[in-house]
Each structure stands twice: as C-alpha cells, then as structure tokens.
Amino acid sequence: MSKQKSSSTWGTIFIVVLIFLVILIVRGCNSVVQHFSEGSVEEQGQIVLKFEKQVNEIDKGLSELGKEVAEELKNFSIEAIPNLELIEEAERQYRVAANQIKDIDIPRGLTTERESDLKGIQEDFEHSYTFKSNAMWRLSNFYSKGELEDIEEMNTDTALAQDNLLDAVTGMVTLKKELGVLDVDATTKKKTK
C-alpha cells in the first residue's frame, strides 16, 4: 500500500515538474521570438520618425485652420460673436485629426517598453485634438445657448489640450533622444542639428 502511495506521489511531483518545465520553455521561446522581432536601435528610430512624420502631416493640414481660429478668437469677448461656421468647422476637423492619429498603425519592431511609450504618445496627441474639438464645440454651444458653464468647460478643455500636447511632445523628444535620432532628414539620412 505504501508503495502505491509513494509512486502516486512521485508521479504527481513528476507531472508538476514537467508542467513547470513546459511553462519555462514557452516563456523562453516567447522571449526569443520577441528579441528577434525587435528591430535594431536604428530601425526602432526609423519607426518613431515615421510615426512623427505622420502626426506632423496631420498637424500641418490643420495649421491654416488653427491660425484662422486663433485670429478669430484673439480679441475674444462674451459680447462679440465669432464666426461660428469657422468654429464648427474647427470642431469637426480637430475630431477628424484625433481619429486619424488614433488610426496610425505602430508597426512591430519596437521593444515592448518603447512600443508602450509610443502608444502613450499617440494617445496624448489624440487626446489633445479631442480636447481642442471639445473646446470648439463648447464655444459654439455657448453662443447658441448662452450658458456660462460652456465657457468654463471650454477653458478646461483648452488647458487639457495643451497639457496633452506638451506630454506628447516631451515623450517624443525623450524617445527620440533615447534612440539617438533627434532630427533626421529622410532623404539624406544624416542627422541635423
């Protein structure tokens, strides 16, 4: 009877050890796969630069609109009604920009940490445009409904947009510095200062 208990115990221990070894092997394989799927530091830098270029293209498409809105709101007062068509167009365009940034694909090749950092930067850029859109909506809503609360919320949304933009730009500079690519002219692939 004790021989059966002993072999049963050893059999259980053997199965537990075997399962533990299988888990270690699978984790090791995953680490190897991740190591080989990560690009070199230069390749990772190019991924970050490509992402930055895509964000900049979206931003450049809105620069003229942003200037027009800034000019329209330069002497903002509650009594003076701004061009509401321009404000509503800005709201729509900023919302579209937020969605375009959200849809930028981050390719494989970054380390897990850098991919997470770049996704955080992407979210900050997206949130910045979302808050800009919300601010324009609140301004338009203020003039149509006359509620002062909308002006307070517009100021909050504007501040949040700036905070998110600052976080995104700071994160981008930090990531690029970590990868050793501050500014690269893609046509010559030479670092510029």
C-alpha positions in Angstrom: 0.0 0.0 0.0 2.8 2.4 0.9 4.5 1.6 -2.5 1.3 2.7 -4.3 1.2 6.0 -2.3 4.9 6.6 -2.9 4.6 6.0 -6.7 1.5 8.2 -6.8 3.3 11.0 -5.0 6.3 10.7 -7.3 4.1 10.7 -10.3 2.4 13.9 -9.1 5.7 15.5 -8.4 7.0 14.5 -11.9 3.9 15.9 -13.6 4.2 19.2 -11.7 7.9 19.5 -12.6 7.1 18.6 -16.2 4.4 21.3 -16.4 6.8 23.8 -14.8 9.5 23.0 -17.4 7.0 23.4 -20.2 6.0 26.8 -18.9 9.7 27.8 -18.7 10.3 26.6 -22.3 7.2 28.5 -23.6 8.3 31.7 -21.8 11.8 31.3 -23.1 10.6 30.8 -26.6 8.4 33.9 -26.3 11.4 35.9 -25.1 13.5 34.7 -28.1 10.7 35.5 -30.5 10.3 39.0 -29.0 14.1 39.5 -29.1 14.2 38.6 -32.8 11.1 40.6 -33.7 12.6 43.8 -32.2 14.5 45.8 -34.7 17.9 47.4 -34.2 18.0 50.7 -32.4 18.3 52.4 -35.9 15.2 50.5 -37.1 13.3 51.5 -34.0 14.4 55.1 -34.5 13.0 55.0 -38.1 9.7 53.6 -36.8 9.5 56.5 -34.3 10.4 59.1 -37.0 7.8 57.6 -39.4 5.2 58.0 -36.7 6.3 61.6 -36.0 6.1 62.4 -39.7 2.5 61.0 -39.9 1.5 63.2 -36.9 3.2 66.2 -38.4 1.4 65.7 -41.7 -2.0 65.7 -39.9 -1.0 68.8 -37.9 0.2 70.6 -41.0 -3.1 70.0 -42.6 -4.7 72.0 -39.8 -2.2 74.8 -39.4 -4.1 77.3 -41.6 -7.4 76.5 -39.8 -5.6 76.9 -36.4 -4.3 80.3 -37.5 -7.8 81.4 -38.6 -9.3 80.2 -35.3 -6.6 82.0 -33.3 -7.2 85.2 -35.2 -10.9 84.9 -34.8 -10.5 84.4 -31.0 -7.7 86.8 -30.5 -9.9 89.5 -29.0 -12.4 87.1 -27.5 -15.3 88.6 -25.5 -18.6 87.2 -24.5 -20.4 90.0 -26.3 -18.7 89.7 -29.7 -19.9 86.6 -31.6 -17.1 84.9 -33.6 -17.5 83.3 -37.0 -19.5 80.2 -35.8 -19.1 78.4 -39.1 -15.3 78.6 -38.6 -15.6 77.4 -35.0 -17.9 74.5 -36.1 -15.5 73.6 -38.9 -12.6 73.6 -36.5 -14.5 71.3 -34.1 -15.1 68.8 -37.0 -11.6 69.0 -38.3 -10.0 68.5 -34.9 -12.2 65.5 -34.3 -11.1 64.0 -37.6 -7.5 64.7 -36.7 -7.9 62.9 -33.4 -9.4 59.9 -35.2 -6.6 59.9 -37.8 -3.9 59.9 -35.1 -5.7 57.1 -33.3 -5.7 55.1 -36.5 -1.9 55.4 -37.1 -0.5 51.9 -37.1 2.6 51.3 -35.0 4.5 48.5 -36.7 6.3 45.7 -35.0 9.9 46.2 -34.3 10.0 48.2 -31.1 10.8 46.9 -27.7 7.8 46.3 -25.5 8.7 49.4 -23.4 9.2 51.6 -26.4 6.0 50.4 -28.1 4.1 51.3 -24.9 5.8 54.7 -24.8 4.9 55.4 -28.4 1.3 54.3 -27.9 1.1 56.7 -24.9 2.5 59.5 -27.1 -0.1 58.6 -29.7 -2.9 58.8 -27.1 -1.6 62.1 -25.9 -1.7 63.6 -29.4 -5.2 62.1 -30.0 -6.5 63.5 -26.7 -5.0 66.9 -27.5 -7.1 67.1 -30.7 -10.1 65.7 -28.9 -10.0 68.4 -26.3 -9.5 71.0 -29.0 -12.6 69.7 -30.7 -14.5 69.7 -27.4 -13.4 73.3 -26.7 -14.7 74.5 -30.1 -18.0 72.6 -29.5 -18.4 74.3 -26.1 -17.7 77.7 -27.6 -20.3 77.2 -30.3 -22.7 75.8 -27.7 -22.1 78.9 -25.6 -23.2 81.2 -28.3 -26.2 79.1 -29.2 -27.5 78.5 -25.6 -25.8 81.3 -23.7 -24.7 79.2 -20.7 -21.5 80.5 -19.0 -20.7 77.0 -17.9 -19.7 76.3 -21.5 -17.0 79.0 -21.4 -15.6 77.4 -18.2 -15.6 74.0 -19.8 -14.0 75.5 -23.0 -11.2 76.8 -20.8 -10.7 73.5 -19.1 -10.7 71.6 -22.5 -8.2 74.1 -23.9 -5.9 73.6 -20.9 -6.2 69.8 -21.2 -5.4 70.0 -24.9 -2.3 72.0 -24.1 -1.3 69.5 -21.3 -1.7 66.5 -23.6 0.2 68.2 -26.4 3.1 69.1 -24.0 3.1 65.5 -22.7 3.2 64.1 -26.3 6.0 66.4 -27.5 8.0 65.7 -24.3 7.6 62.0 -24.7 8.5 62.2 -28.4 11.7 64.1 -27.7 12.6 61.7 -24.9 12.0 58.6 -27.0 13.9 60.1 -30.0 16.8 61.1 -27.7 16.9 57.5 -26.3 17.1 56.1 -29.8 19.7 58.7 -30.9 17.6 60.3 -33.6 16.8 63.9 -32.8 16.1 65.2 -36.3 16.8 63.1 -39.4 16.5 64.3 -43.0 14.9 61.2 -44.5 16.3 62.0 -48.0 20.0 62.1 -46.8 19.6 60.0 -43.6 22.0 62.5 -42.0 21.4 63.9 -38.5 20.8 67.6 -38.5 21.1 70.0 -35.6 
